[in-house]
Amino acid sequence: MEKEQIDRINELARKKKSVGLTEAEMQEHERLRRQYIDEFKENLRSTLDQVYIQQEDGSYRKLQKKPPKN
């Protein structure tokens, strides 16, 4: 995400707190926030995919997701 887009998110957030947003601005803000969150999650997953855990025997095992709780 480019700096201008992040600045726009912050600008809309400040305006939302002070005077409120129009319907078009609210949609733009939500679209930009969703894009930012999706890119953040993608970057985090990419980083975690490269993490290995050293076992007690000295071997390395790739980090895995925990199984979902029932």
C-alpha positions, 0 to 999 in steps of 0.5 A: 500500500502506498503512503498516499493511501495510508495518509488518506485513511488517516485523513478520513479517520480524523474527519470521521471523529471531528465532523463526520463523513459522507456516504461516499467517504465512508465507503472509500474509508472502508475500502482503503481500510480493508485493503490495508488489513488484507495486505498486512495479513498477507505480509504476516503470513509470508513472514510466518511461512519462513519461520522454523522452530528448532526442536530439542534434538537440534532439527528444525520444523516448519511453523504450522497452524494450530488445529481449530478448537471445537 
